[in-house]
Amino acid sequence: MDIYESLINGNKRYGSNKDHICESNFKCKSFEINEKVIIAPTWEVDIFSNHADNIKHISGPTGHGYNIYELKIGDNKITYIITGVGACNLIDAVLSLGCTPCNKILFMGSVGALDKDMKIGDLVIPQYSVSGVGADRYLTTETADKNDCYGKKYYPDKEFSDKLWKSANKISKNTDIKIHSGYTFSVDTIFSQYAHIEEFIQMGCNTIEMETATLFHTSNIVNIKSSAIMNISDNTVLNKSLYSGRTNEEQQRRYKVKKDIIPRIALDVLLK
């Protein structure tokens, strides 16, 4: 028995089926979720206002705090889900998407840099993400106490990521935006991460965020292709953390990329 089947059977033992899961977590029918899905922990859907023909609110906020939207571009439809921050929110969204027609997930969000050569506003596409979170422990057919995932690397879908790189290079051409390969560490806590930055760097990581290790791990289990494109929000090693040190100019550069560049990349790669 594979892991996802085991997790589904766990729900069935207590009276729930796939339709129940989708309707409870997303507050919509499974057929209302499209094959292609964008997941964003906090970014509001209005960043697509200038890029989509129509944006429809499907449901939410749900009990999980999810908000689900549908982007319409010509005859194409893409589901957009705001999950909230952290692996614990992300994992249930991806597991629930396994109960829907979804077959591809593009993650969009912010990432912190751990490399002096990375500028706020630049783009990062992860090559892999290292788990520093607890949610993944439950993705097992064994007992959870024996499934310590800390330090394990999880990878995006290679074909999807290769296409994402091509789209990102095409859209960002003739701009000053650089695209960096991410060797990312996923954490459960912002406050506590700063006491451990050197550890993450020694592990070979050059970026830090909270969801992508769980995204790659979980989407592989539910057989959904996934990749991620992220916007550098801060750079700890330059003393430009989430708490202090960033200039207005840097923040404006980041916002422009978030609103003007990343949505174009997302639609380019998802509508091919």
C-alpha positions as CSV (number, residue, x, y, z in Angstrom):
1,M,0.0,0.0,0.0
2,D,1.4,3.4,-0.9
3,I,1.4,6.4,1.5
4,Y,-1.4,8.3,0.0
5,E,-3.7,5.2,-0.2
6,S,-2.8,4.6,3.5
7,L,-3.8,8.2,4.4
8,I,-7.0,8.0,2.4
9,N,-7.9,4.7,4.1
10,G,-7.3,6.4,7.5
11,N,-10.0,8.9,6.6
12,K,-12.3,6.2,5.4
13,R,-12.0,4.3,8.7
14,Y,-13.6,7.3,10.4
15,G,-16.4,7.8,7.9
16,S,-14.9,10.2,5.3
17,N,-14.4,9.8,1.6
18,K,-12.6,11.9,-1.0
19,D,-15.7,14.1,-1.7
20,H,-16.0,14.8,2.0
21,I,-12.4,15.8,2.2
22,C,-12.6,18.3,-0.7
23,E,-15.9,19.8,0.4
24,S,-14.8,20.2,4.0
25,N,-11.3,21.6,3.3
26,F,-12.0,23.7,0.2
27,K,-15.8,24.4,0.7
28,C,-16.4,23.5,-3.0
29,K,-17.0,20.4,-5.2
30,S,-14.0,18.6,-6.5
31,F,-14.9,19.4,-10.1
32,E,-14.6,23.1,-9.3
33,I,-10.9,22.6,-8.9
34,N,-9.0,22.8,-12.2
35,E,-6.2,20.6,-13.4
36,K,-3.7,23.4,-13.0
37,V,-3.4,25.1,-9.6
38,I,-1.4,28.0,-8.2
39,I,-0.7,27.9,-4.5
40,A,0.3,31.0,-2.7
41,P,0.6,31.1,1.1
42,T,-0.2,34.8,1.4
43,W,-0.2,36.6,-1.9
44,E,-3.6,38.1,-2.8
45,V,-5.1,37.1,-6.1
46,D,-5.2,40.7,-7.3
47,I,-1.6,40.4,-8.5
48,F,-3.3,38.8,-11.5
49,S,-5.7,41.7,-12.1
50,N,-3.8,42.9,-15.1
51,H,-3.0,39.5,-16.4
52,A,-6.3,37.5,-16.3
53,D,-9.5,38.2,-18.1
54,N,-11.6,37.4,-15.1
55,I,-11.1,36.4,-11.4
56,K,-13.9,34.5,-9.7
57,H,-14.0,33.8,-5.9
58,I,-15.0,30.2,-5.5
59,S,-15.0,29.8,-1.7
60,G,-13.4,30.9,1.6
61,P,-12.2,31.7,3.9
62,T,-12.7,28.1,4.8
63,G,-12.2,26.5,8.2
64,H,-8.6,26.0,7.3
65,G,-8.4,29.7,6.3
66,Y,-8.1,28.8,2.6
67,N,-9.4,31.1,-0.1
68,I,-10.1,29.6,-3.5
69,Y,-10.3,31.6,-6.8
70,E,-10.5,30.8,-10.4
71,L,-8.5,32.7,-13.0
72,K,-9.9,32.8,-16.5
73,I,-7.5,33.5,-19.4
74,G,-9.3,33.1,-22.8
75,D,-10.7,29.6,-22.7
76,N,-8.3,28.5,-19.9
77,K,-9.0,28.2,-16.2
78,I,-6.5,28.0,-13.4
79,T,-7.4,27.5,-9.7
80,Y,-5.7,29.9,-7.3
81,I,-5.5,28.9,-3.6
82,I,-4.2,31.1,-0.7
83,T,-3.3,28.6,2.0
84,G,-1.8,30.7,4.7
85,V,1.8,30.4,6.0
86,G,3.5,27.2,6.9
87,A,3.8,23.6,6.1
88,C,0.9,22.6,8.3
89,N,-1.5,24.6,6.0
90,L,0.3,23.6,2.8
91,I,0.2,19.9,3.5
92,D,-3.5,19.6,3.9
93,A,-4.1,21.6,0.8
94,V,-1.9,19.4,-1.4
95,L,-3.3,16.2,0.1
96,S,-6.8,17.5,-0.5
97,L,-5.9,18.4,-4.1
98,G,-5.2,14.7,-4.6
99,C,-9.0,14.2,-4.3
100,T,-9.6,16.6,-7.3
101,P,-8.7,16.8,-11.0
102,C,-5.5,18.8,-10.2
103,N,-2.4,17.4,-11.9
104,K,0.0,20.3,-11.7
105,I,0.8,22.8,-8.9
106,L,2.9,26.0,-9.2
107,F,3.9,27.5,-5.9
108,M,4.4,31.3,-5.7
109,G,5.7,33.1,-2.7
110,S,8.5,34.9,-0.8
111,V,11.9,33.5,0.1
112,G,14.7,34.7,2.2
113,A,18.3,34.8,0.8
114,L,21.3,33.4,2.6
115,D,23.8,34.5,-0.1
116,K,25.3,38.0,-0.4
117,D,25.0,37.9,-4.2
118,M,21.2,37.7,-4.1
119,K,19.2,40.9,-4.3
120,I,15.8,41.6,-2.8
121,G,13.3,41.3,-5.7
122,D,15.3,38.7,-7.6
123,L,13.7,35.3,-8.5
124,V,14.5,31.9,-7.1
125,I,13.5,28.5,-8.6
126,P,14.4,25.7,-6.1
127,Q,16.6,22.8,-7.3
128,Y,15.6,21.1,-4.0
129,S,14.3,22.0,-0.6
130,V,15.5,20.6,2.8
131,S,12.9,19.7,5.4
132,G,13.1,21.5,8.7
133,V,9.4,21.1,9.5
134,G,7.3,18.6,11.4
135,A,4.3,18.2,9.1
136,D,6.1,15.7,6.8
137,R,6.5,13.2,9.7
138,Y,2.9,12.0,9.1
139,L,3.5,11.1,5.5
140,T,4.3,7.5,6.1
141,T,2.8,4.0,6.3
142,E,4.8,3.4,9.4
143,T,4.4,5.0,12.8
144,A,5.0,8.8,12.8
145,D,7.5,8.7,15.6
146,K,9.9,6.8,13.4
147,N,9.6,9.1,10.4
148,D,11.9,12.0,11.2
149,C,12.3,14.0,8.0
150,Y,14.6,16.7,9.3
151,G,17.4,17.4,6.9
152,K,16.0,15.3,4.0
153,K,16.0,16.8,0.5
154,Y,12.8,16.9,-1.6
155,Y,12.8,17.8,-5.3
156,P,10.3,19.5,-7.7
157,D,9.2,17.8,-10.9
158,K,12.2,18.1,-13.3
159,E,10.2,18.5,-16.5
160,F,7.9,21.2,-15.0
161,S,10.9,23.0,-13.4
162,D,12.8,23.0,-16.7
163,K,9.8,24.6,-18.4
164,L,9.5,27.1,-15.5
165,W,13.2,28.1,-16.0
166,K,12.5,28.7,-19.7
167,S,9.5,30.9,-19.0
168,A,11.2,32.8,-16.3
169,N,14.2,33.6,-18.5
170,K,11.9,34.6,-21.4
171,I,9.8,37.0,-19.3
172,S,12.6,38.5,-17.3
173,K,14.8,39.1,-20.4
174,N,15.9,42.7,-20.8
175,T,15.3,43.4,-17.1
176,D,17.7,43.6,-14.1
177,I,16.1,40.6,-12.5
178,K,18.3,37.6,-11.9
179,I,17.0,34.1,-11.6
180,H,18.9,32.0,-8.9
181,S,19.0,28.2,-8.4
182,G,17.5,27.7,-4.9
183,Y,19.0,25.2,-2.4
184,T,16.2,26.0,0.1
185,F,15.7,25.2,3.7
186,S,12.1,25.0,4.9
187,V,11.4,26.1,8.5
188,D,8.5,26.1,10.9
189,T,9.4,29.4,12.6
190,I,10.6,32.8,11.6
191,F,11.5,34.1,15.0
192,S,13.7,31.1,15.9
193,Q,15.4,30.7,12.5
194,Y,17.9,33.4,13.0
195,A,19.7,31.5,15.8
196,H,20.3,28.6,13.3
197,I,21.2,30.5,10.1
198,E,24.8,29.2,10.1
199,E,23.6,25.6,10.4
200,F,21.4,26.0,7.3
201,I,24.3,27.6,5.3
202,Q,26.6,24.8,6.4
203,M,24.1,22.3,5.0
204,G,24.5,24.0,1.6
205,C,21.4,26.1,1.6
206,N,21.3,29.5,0.0
207,T,17.6,30.4,0.7
208,I,15.0,29.9,3.4
209,E,11.2,29.7,3.5
210,M,8.5,27.6,5.1
211,E,6.6,25.4,2.6
212,T,8.4,24.1,-0.5
213,A,10.0,21.0,1.1
214,T,6.5,19.8,2.1
215,L,5.1,20.9,-1.2
216,F,7.6,18.7,-3.2
217,H,7.3,15.8,-0.7
218,T,3.5,15.8,-0.6
219,S,2.9,16.4,-4.3
220,N,5.1,13.4,-5.1
221,I,3.0,11.3,-2.8
222,V,-0.3,12.4,-4.4
223,N,1.2,12.1,-7.9
224,I,0.9,15.8,-8.8
225,K,3.7,17.6,-10.6
226,S,4.9,20.6,-8.7
227,S,7.5,23.4,-8.9
228,A,8.0,26.8,-7.4
229,I,9.0,30.3,-8.3
230,M,9.8,32.7,-5.4
231,N,10.6,36.4,-5.0
232,I,13.4,37.3,-2.6
233,S,11.9,39.3,0.2
234,D,15.0,39.6,2.5
235,N,18.6,38.7,2.9
236,T,19.7,37.7,6.4
237,V,23.4,37.7,5.7
238,L,23.3,41.3,4.6
239,N,21.4,42.3,7.7
240,K,18.3,42.9,5.7
241,S,16.0,40.5,7.5
242,L,12.2,40.3,7.7
243,Y,12.4,42.4,10.8
244,S,14.7,45.2,9.8
245,G,17.3,46.7,7.4
246,R,15.4,46.7,4.1
247,T,15.1,50.0,2.1
248,N,11.9,51.4,0.5
249,E,13.6,51.0,-2.9
250,E,14.3,47.3,-2.3
251,Q,10.7,46.8,-1.2
252,Q,9.4,48.6,-4.3
253,R,11.6,46.4,-6.5
254,R,10.2,43.3,-4.9
255,Y,6.6,44.4,-5.2
256,K,7.1,45.3,-8.9
257,V,8.4,41.8,-9.6
258,K,5.6,40.2,-7.6
259,K,2.9,42.1,-9.4
260,D,4.3,42.4,-13.0
261,I,6.8,39.6,-13.6
262,I,5.8,36.5,-11.6
263,P,2.2,36.4,-12.8
264,R,3.4,36.6,-16.4
265,I,5.8,33.7,-15.8
266,A,3.1,31.7,-14.1
267,L,0.7,32.0,-17.0
268,D,3.3,31.4,-19.6
269,V,4.4,28.1,-18.0
270,L,0.9,26.9,-17.1
271,L,-0.8,27.7,-20.4
272,K,1.7,26.0,-22.6
